[in-house]
Amino acid sequence: MRRITLTLAVALCCVLALGSTAMANKLEQIKQKGVLVCGVKDSQVPFGFVDETTKQLAGFEIDICSYIADKMGVKSEVKPVTSATRIPMLTQGSVDLVIATMTHKFERDDVIDFSITYFMDGQKLLVKKGEGINSVADLAGKKVGTAKGSTSEKNIKEAQPQAQVLSFENYPQAFLALKQGKVSAVTTDSTILLGIKNSDENPDQWAIVGEAFSSEPYGIGMVENESKLRDFVNRSLAEMWVSGDYKANYDKWFGPDTKYYLPLEWEMEVWPF
């Protein structure tokens, strides 16, 4: 009888332990470890890049990670990701959030969850001036570079099926191919192209052309079915917008006094508090 009782007690402890694990959530886990780890770009000026002076990652999205971490009462930590690695690193647990110029698409919702939109853009072309390329129509039979695993890769194939798409690990590599004459254009979101163009030593040689041929709403990626974390992130973004902190951060990186000036012409969807 004692053996049966002991067995039942052990079984009950296991059930309680499993229940406790099941009740745990990602938001609580982040708070317990005291660090929010964000996957960010490290070569995407001005969203996420290595600052030449400090040799540290800096940028618009790094500051958003810091803001959310401050709201949680934890430290922020950033890890470099690429367009191809950001979702795998998230699902494998290497990062807690992905804040990496990632467009919210329904097909990605099959794998991860997203926050509300924190940045809005559209896809265009970066070309060398005087080469006669002014739109996607001019890319028929030509080579165009983009980043592997990005929505830009898929969008350009749909927008211009007669173009040959070459995919690189990141956009600076695609831009290098453009400078070397290996591709006739680089395509991605216009803001990323602006960062590439104006970071070059001879920015006047390049032009961003064409009408936007896609809608690119950026969302923060997180693992599926973590509603408390998603709610916290959404509320943090909304508070950032309403308080004016978003505008201050935006102007820091995209304001008229920067090399990447882009007027803020959209509004975040903020639900009533």
HELIX and SHEET records of a PDB file:
HELIX    1   1 ARG A    2  MET A   23  1                                  22    
HELIX    2   2 LYS A   26  LYS A   33  1                                   8    
HELIX    3   3 PHE A   60  MET A   72  1                                  13    
HELIX    4   4 ARG A   86  THR A   91  1                                   6    
HELIX    5   5 ARG A  108  ASP A  110  5                                   3    
HELIX    6   6 VAL A  136  LEU A  139  5                                   4    
HELIX    7   7 THR A  151  ALA A  159  1                                   9    
HELIX    8   8 TYR A  171  LYS A  179  1                                   9    
HELIX    9   9 SER A  190  SER A  199  1                                  10    
HELIX   10  10 PRO A  203  GLN A  205  5                                   3    
HELIX   11  11 SER A  227  SER A  243  1                                  17    
HELIX   12  12 ASP A  245  PHE A  254  1                                  10    
SHEET    1   A 3 LYS A  75  PRO A  80  0                                        
SHEET    2   A 3 VAL A  35  VAL A  40  1                                        
SHEET    3   A 3 LEU A  97  VAL A  98  1                                        
SHEET    1   B 3 SER A  43  GLN A  44  0                                        
SHEET    2   B 3 GLY A  48  VAL A  50 -1                                        
SHEET    3   B 3 LEU A  57  ALA A  58 -1                                        
SHEET    1   C 5 GLN A 164  PHE A 168  0                                        
SHEET    2   C 5 LYS A 143  ALA A 147  1                                        
SHEET    3   C 5 ALA A 185  ASP A 189  1                                        
SHEET    4   C 5 ASP A 113  LYS A 128 -1                                        
SHEET    5   C 5 TRP A 206  VAL A 209 -1                                        
SHEET    1   D 5 GLN A 164  PHE A 168  0                                        
SHEET    2   D 5 LYS A 143  ALA A 147  1                                        
SHEET    3   D 5 ALA A 185  ASP A 189  1                                        
SHEET    4   D 5 ASP A 113  LYS A 128 -1                                        
SHEET    5   D 5 SER A 215  MET A 222 -1                                        
END                                                                             
